[in-house]
């Protein structure tokens, strides 16, 4: 073997030693180092030196948050309805020592624990509650898994339920129920609309009747006020007329004027009676015209004597 061969073997050996002597840990990882089979320590990101053939990297863990896909599984709700549930579990390694020696595979263990917890929590809820209380379901699952996985050196950050799928028969039943509910609400709305329409119509008729009665009452009040005013005016006019007649009688020549006026009125009434009657009959009073005028003359004298005596 030539010196070139020795140099080649030496360089290979030197490279092998350097490879096991220097360790660069990336920012996203944590490395667990064992020395002669025993735990030595956890190497943080950066440059580290190892003892060749004595120290070795036994485990490498992801320092970032990890997402575990929880496959769908069949669950039975509290009202005995079968549903399929799947989700996502987010975990992070907090203690590399426990994650390496506390559990064989913390990812598989976390997934199995999540499935068991989901089945247990879904069994406590009715089907309708699994949809309406999804946030509370997620929080409960996270709390239970985090408490159980504490010895594994991981932290359960959150759990998200992706899909809650009832069986086909349940879906058909729910669709029929929702259709019945929609029809019931439509009938209720229609009945309420008809009731409101009837109420509004009756209120309108009632208001119209009230308005009509109020108008009739006001009309009668106005007519009564008009008749009262008319009677008052006629009474005042009659009183004034009678006062004027009395004044005229008391004045000089009033008796003769009064007699002439009564005679004209009497003659006019008699002429009207002759025109309307089929048979011409001379009233007895007309034959006694002289007595009529004598009566008028006595009335006039009596009225004149009254003021003079006063």
DRENMI-930613 format. One record per residue (C-alpha): x, z, y; residue number from 0. Coordinates in Angstrom, 1 decimal, always signed. Example, Ala and Ser with C-alpha at 12.3 -4.5 7.8 and 13.67 -1.06 7.14 Angstrom:
(atom (+12.3 +7.8 -4.5) 0) (atom (+13.7 +7.1 -1.1) 1) 
//
This chain:
(atom (+0.0 +0.0 +0.0) 0) (atom (+1.5 -1.0 +3.3) 1) (atom (+1.5 +1.0 +6.5) 2) (atom (-1.4 -1.0 +7.8) 3) (atom (-3.5 +0.3 +5.1) 4) (atom (-2.5 +3.9 +5.8) 5) (atom (-3.3 +3.4 +9.4) 6) (atom (-6.7 +2.0 +8.6) 7) (atom (-7.6 +4.9 +6.3) 8) (atom (-6.4 +7.4 +8.9) 9) (atom (-8.6 +5.8 +11.6) 10) (atom (-11.6 +5.8 +9.3) 11) (atom (-11.0 +9.5 +8.4) 12) (atom (-10.5 +10.3 +12.1) 13) (atom (-13.8 +8.5 +13.0) 14) (atom (-15.6 +10.4 +10.2) 15) (atom (-14.3 +13.7 +11.5) 16) (atom (-15.2 +12.9 +15.1) 17) (atom (-18.7 +11.8 +14.0) 18) (atom (-19.2 +15.3 +12.4) 19) (atom (-17.4 +17.1 +15.1) 20) (atom (-19.3 +15.8 +18.2) 21) (atom (-23.1 +15.9 +18.4) 22) (atom (-25.2 +14.6 +21.3) 23) (atom (-28.8 +15.9 +21.3) 24) (atom (-31.2 +13.7 +23.2) 25) (atom (-33.6 +15.1 +25.8) 26) (atom (-36.6 +14.6 +23.6) 27) (atom (-35.3 +16.5 +20.5) 28) (atom (-34.3 +19.9 +19.3) 29) (atom (-31.8 +20.2 +16.5) 30) (atom (-31.5 +23.1 +13.9) 31) (atom (-27.9 +23.5 +12.7) 32) (atom (-26.9 +25.2 +9.4) 33) (atom (-23.5 +26.5 +8.6) 34) (atom (-22.8 +26.6 +4.9) 35) (atom (-26.5 +26.6 +4.2) 36) (atom (-27.4 +29.4 +6.6) 37) (atom (-29.2 +29.1 +9.9) 38) (atom (-26.6 +28.9 +12.7) 39) (atom (-28.8 +28.1 +15.8) 40) (atom (-30.9 +25.6 +17.7) 41) (atom (-29.1 +23.0 +19.8) 42) (atom (-30.7 +22.1 +23.1) 43) (atom (-30.3 +18.6 +24.6) 44) (atom (-26.7 +17.8 +25.6) 45) (atom (-23.2 +17.6 +24.0) 46) (atom (-22.3 +20.0 +21.2) 47) (atom (-19.3 +20.4 +18.9) 48) (atom (-19.6 +21.1 +15.2) 49) (atom (-17.2 +22.2 +12.5) 50) (atom (-16.8 +19.2 +10.2) 51) (atom (-17.9 +19.7 +6.6) 52) (atom (-19.1 +23.2 +7.5) 53) (atom (-21.9 +22.7 +10.1) 54) (atom (-24.7 +20.2 +9.6) 55) (atom (-28.0 +19.2 +11.3) 56) (atom (-30.7 +20.4 +9.0) 57) (atom (-33.8 +19.7 +11.0) 58) (atom (-34.7 +17.6 +14.0) 59) (atom (-37.9 +18.3 +15.9) 60) (atom (-39.7 +16.4 +18.7) 61) (atom (-39.6 +18.4 +21.9) 62) (atom (-42.5 +16.4 +23.4) 63) (atom (-46.2 +16.8 +22.9) 64) (atom (-47.4 +15.2 +19.7) 65) (atom (-50.8 +13.7 +19.0) 66) (atom (-52.1 +14.0 +15.4) 67) (atom (-55.0 +11.8 +14.4) 68) (atom (-57.5 +13.8 +12.4) 69) (atom (-59.3 +11.4 +10.0) 70) (atom (-63.1 +11.6 +9.8) 71) (atom (-64.7 +13.9 +7.4) 72) (atom (-68.2 +14.8 +6.2) 73) (atom (-69.6 +18.0 +7.7) 74) (atom (-72.9 +19.8 +7.2) 75) (atom (-74.6 +21.1 +10.3) 76) (atom (-76.7 +24.3 +10.4) 77) (atom (-79.9 +22.4 +10.0) 78) (atom (-78.5 +20.7 +6.8) 79) (atom (-77.7 +17.3 +8.3) 80) (atom (-74.6 +15.4 +7.1) 81) (atom (-72.4 +14.0 +9.8) 82) (atom (-69.0 +12.5 +10.0) 83) (atom (-66.5 +14.0 +12.5) 84) (atom (-63.1 +12.8 +13.6) 85) (atom (-60.8 +13.8 +16.4) 86) (atom (-57.4 +14.1 +18.0) 87) (atom (-55.1 +17.2 +17.9) 88) (atom (-52.3 +17.7 +20.4) 89) (atom (-49.5 +20.1 +19.5) 90) (atom (-46.0 +21.0 +20.7) 91) (atom (-43.1 +22.7 +19.0) 92) (atom (-42.3 +25.9 +20.8) 93) (atom (-39.9 +27.5 +18.3) 94) (atom (-37.7 +25.2 +16.3) 95) (atom (-36.6 +28.0 +13.9) 96) (atom (-40.2 +28.8 +12.8) 97) (atom (-41.1 +25.1 +12.7) 98) (atom (-38.2 +24.5 +10.3) 99) (atom (-38.5 +27.6 +8.1) 100) (atom (-42.0 +28.9 +8.6) 101) (atom (-43.8 +25.9 +7.1) 102) (atom (-42.8 +22.9 +5.1) 103) (atom (-44.5 +20.3 +7.4) 104) (atom (-46.2 +21.7 +10.4) 105) (atom (-47.9 +18.3 +11.2) 106) (atom (-49.6 +18.1 +7.8) 107) (atom (-50.5 +21.7 +7.9) 108) (atom (-52.0 +21.4 +11.4) 109) (atom (-54.0 +18.4 +10.4) 110) (atom (-55.4 +20.2 +7.3) 111) (atom (-56.1 +23.3 +9.3) 112) (atom (-57.9 +21.3 +12.0) 113) (atom (-60.2 +19.7 +9.4) 114) (atom (-61.0 +23.0 +7.8) 115) (atom (-61.8 +24.6 +11.2) 116) (atom (-63.9 +21.6 +12.3) 117) (atom (-66.1 +21.9 +9.1) 118) (atom (-66.5 +25.6 +9.7) 119) (atom (-67.4 +25.3 +13.4) 120) (atom (-69.8 +22.3 +12.9) 121) (atom (-71.6 +24.3 +10.2) 122) (atom (-72.5 +26.9 +12.9) 123) (atom (-74.3 +24.4 +15.1) 124) (atom (-77.4 +22.3 +14.9) 125) (atom (-77.1 +18.5 +15.1) 126) (atom (-78.3 +18.4 +18.7) 127) (atom (-75.9 +21.1 +19.7) 128) (atom (-72.9 +19.2 +18.4) 129) (atom (-73.6 +16.5 +21.0) 130) (atom (-74.5 +18.8 +23.9) 131) (atom (-71.9 +21.5 +23.3) 132) (atom (-68.9 +19.3 +22.5) 133) (atom (-66.6 +21.0 +25.1) 134) (atom (-67.4 +24.4 +23.6) 135) (atom (-66.7 +23.1 +20.2) 136) (atom (-63.3 +21.7 +21.2) 137) (atom (-62.3 +25.1 +22.8) 138) (atom (-63.4 +27.0 +19.7) 139) (atom (-61.4 +24.7 +17.4) 140) (atom (-58.3 +25.0 +19.6) 141) (atom (-58.5 +28.8 +19.7) 142) (atom (-58.9 +29.1 +15.9) 143) (atom (-56.1 +26.6 +15.1) 144) (atom (-53.7 +28.1 +17.6) 145) (atom (-54.1 +31.6 +16.3) 146) (atom (-53.6 +30.4 +12.7) 147) (atom (-50.6 +28.2 +13.5) 148) (atom (-48.6 +30.8 +15.5) 149) (atom (-46.2 +31.7 +12.6) 150) (atom (-45.3 +27.9 +12.4) 151) (atom (-43.7 +27.9 +15.9) 152) (atom (-46.1 +25.3 +17.3) 153) (atom (-48.6 +25.5 +20.2) 154) (atom (-52.0 +23.8 +19.9) 155) (atom (-52.7 +22.4 +23.3) 156) (atom (-56.1 +20.8 +22.9) 157) (atom (-58.5 +19.2 +20.4) 158) (atom (-60.8 +16.3 +21.3) 159) (atom (-63.8 +15.3 +19.1) 160) (atom (-63.8 +11.6 +19.1) 161) (atom (-66.9 +10.6 +17.1) 162) (atom (-69.9 +12.5 +15.7) 163) (atom (-71.7 +10.0 +13.4) 164) (atom (-74.9 +11.1 +11.5) 165) (atom (-75.8 +9.3 +8.3) 166) (atom (-77.9 +6.1 +8.5) 167) (atom (-81.1 +7.8 +7.5) 168) (atom (-80.6 +10.5 +10.1) 169) (atom (-80.0 +7.8 +12.7) 170) (atom (-83.2 +6.0 +11.8) 171) (atom (-85.1 +9.3 +12.0) 172) (atom (-83.6 +10.1 +15.3) 173) (atom (-84.5 +6.7 +16.7) 174) (atom (-88.1 +7.1 +15.6) 175) (atom (-88.2 +10.6 +17.1) 176) (atom (-86.8 +9.3 +20.4) 177) (atom (-89.4 +6.4 +20.4) 178) (atom (-92.2 +8.9 +19.8) 179) (atom (-90.8 +11.1 +22.7) 180) (atom (-90.7 +8.1 +25.0) 181) (atom (-94.2 +7.1 +24.1) 182) (atom (-95.4 +10.6 +24.6) 183) (atom (-93.7 +10.8 +28.0) 184) (atom (-95.3 +7.5 +29.0) 185) (atom (-98.7 +8.7 +28.0) 186) (atom (-98.2 +11.9 +30.0) 187) (atom (-97.1 +10.0 +33.0) 188) (atom (-100.1 +7.6 +32.7) 189) (atom (-102.5 +10.5 +32.4) 190) (atom (-101.0 +12.3 +35.4) 191) (atom (-101.2 +9.1 +37.4) 192) (atom (-104.9 +8.7 +36.5) 193) (atom (-105.6 +12.3 +37.3) 194) (atom (-103.8 +12.0 +40.7) 195) (atom (-105.7 +8.8 +41.4) 196) (atom (-109.1 +10.5 +40.6) 197) (atom (-108.2 +13.5 +42.7) 198) (atom (-107.1 +11.3 +45.6) 199) (atom (-110.3 +9.3 +45.3) 200) (atom (-112.5 +12.4 +45.3) 201) (atom (-110.6 +13.8 +48.2) 202) (atom (-111.0 +10.6 +50.1) 203) (atom (-114.8 +10.6 +49.4) 204) (atom (-115.0 +14.2 +50.3) 205) (atom (-113.2 +13.7 +53.6) 206) (atom (-115.3 +10.6 +54.3) 207) (atom (-118.5 +12.7 +53.8) 208) (atom (-117.1 +15.5 +56.0) 209) (atom (-116.3 +12.9 +58.7) 210) (atom (-119.7 +11.4 +58.4) 211) (atom (-121.5 +14.8 +58.6) 212) (atom (-119.3 +15.7 +61.6) 213) (atom (-120.2 +12.5 +63.3) 214) (atom (-123.9 +13.0 +62.6) 215) (atom (-123.7 +16.6 +63.9) 216) (atom (-121.9 +15.5 +67.0) 217) (atom (-124.5 +12.7 +67.5) 218) (atom (-127.3 +15.2 +67.3) 219) (atom (-125.6 +17.6 +69.6) 220) (atom (-125.1 +14.8 +72.1) 221) (atom (-128.7 +13.7 +71.8) 222) (atom (-129.9 +17.3 +72.2) 223) (atom (-127.6 +17.7 +75.3) 224) (atom (-129.0 +14.4 +76.6) 225) (atom (-132.6 +15.4 +76.1) 226) (atom (-132.0 +18.8 +77.6) 227) (atom (-130.4 +17.1 +80.6) 228) (atom (-133.3 +14.7 +80.8) 229) (atom (-135.8 +17.5 +80.7) 230) (atom (-133.9 +19.4 +83.3) 231) (atom (-133.8 +16.4 +85.6) 232) (atom (-137.6 +15.7 +85.0) 233) (atom (-138.4 +19.3 +85.7) 234) (atom (-136.3 +19.3 +88.9) 235) (atom (-138.0 +16.0 +89.9) 236) (atom (-141.4 +17.4 +89.2) 237) (atom (-140.7 +20.5 +91.1) 238) (atom (-139.4 +18.6 +94.0) 239) (atom (-142.4 +16.2 +93.9) 240) (atom (-144.9 +19.1 +93.8) 241) (atom (-143.0 +20.7 +96.6) 242) (atom (-143.2 +17.5 +98.6) 243) (atom (-147.0 +17.2 +97.9) 244) (atom (-147.6 +20.8 +99.0) 245) (atom (-145.6 +20.1 +102.2) 246) (atom (-147.6 +16.9 +102.8) 247) (atom (-150.9 +18.7 +102.3) 248) (atom (-149.9 +21.5 +104.7) 249) (atom (-148.9 +19.0 +107.3) 250) (atom (-151.3 +17.4 +109.9) 251) (atom (-153.5 +14.8 +108.2) 252) (atom (-152.3 +15.7 +104.8) 253) (atom (-155.8 +16.4 +103.4) 254) (atom (-157.0 +12.9 +104.3) 255) (atom (-153.9 +11.3 +102.8) 256) (atom (-154.3 +13.4 +99.7) 257) (atom (-158.0 +12.3 +99.4) 258) (atom (-157.1 +8.7 +99.9) 259) (atom (-154.4 +8.9 +97.2) 260) (atom (-156.6 +10.5 +94.6) 261) (atom (-159.3 +8.0 +95.4) 262) (atom (-156.9 +5.1 +94.8) 263) (atom (-155.8 +6.6 +91.6) 264) (atom (-159.3 +7.2 +90.4) 265) (atom (-160.4 +3.7 +91.3) 266) (atom (-157.4 +2.2 +89.5) 267) (atom (-158.1 +4.2 +86.3) 268) (atom (-161.8 +3.2 +86.4) 269) (atom (-160.9 -0.5 +86.9) 270) (atom (-158.5 -0.3 +83.9) 271) (atom (-161.2 +1.2 +81.8) 272) (atom (-163.6 -1.6 +82.7) 273) (atom (-161.0 -4.3 +81.9) 274) (atom (-160.2 -2.8 +78.4) 275) (atom (-163.8 -2.0 +77.4) 276) (atom (-166.0 -4.6 +75.6) 277) (atom (-169.2 -3.2 +77.1) 278) (atom (-169.5 -2.5 +80.7) 279) (atom (-170.7 +1.1 +81.1) 280) (atom (-170.7 +2.9 +84.4) 281) (atom (-169.4 +6.4 +83.9) 282) (atom (-171.5 +9.2 +85.0) 283) (atom (-168.7 +10.5 +87.1) 284) (atom (-168.8 +7.2 +89.1) 285) (atom (-172.4 +7.8 +89.9) 286) (atom (-171.5 +11.3 +91.1) 287) (atom (-168.7 +10.0 +93.3) 288) (atom (-170.0 +12.0 +96.3) 289) (atom (-169.6 +15.2 +94.3) 290) (atom (-166.1 +14.3 +93.4) 291) (atom (-165.0 +13.8 +97.0) 292) (atom (-166.7 +17.0 +98.0) 293) (atom (-164.7 +18.9 +95.4) 294) (atom (-161.5 +17.3 +96.7) 295) (atom (-162.5 +18.3 +100.2) 296) (atom (-163.0 +21.9 +99.1) 297) (atom (-159.6 +22.1 +97.4) 298) (atom (-157.9 +20.8 +100.5) 299) (atom (-159.7 +23.3 +102.7) 300) (atom (-158.8 +26.1 +100.4) 301) (atom (-155.1 +25.1 +100.5) 302) (atom (-155.2 +24.8 +104.3) 303) (atom (-156.8 +28.2 +104.6) 304) (atom (-154.1 +29.8 +102.6) 305) (atom (-151.2 +29.0 +104.9) 306) (atom (-153.2 +29.8 +108.0) 307) (atom (-154.2 +33.2 +106.7) 308) (atom (-150.5 +33.8 +105.9) 309) 
//
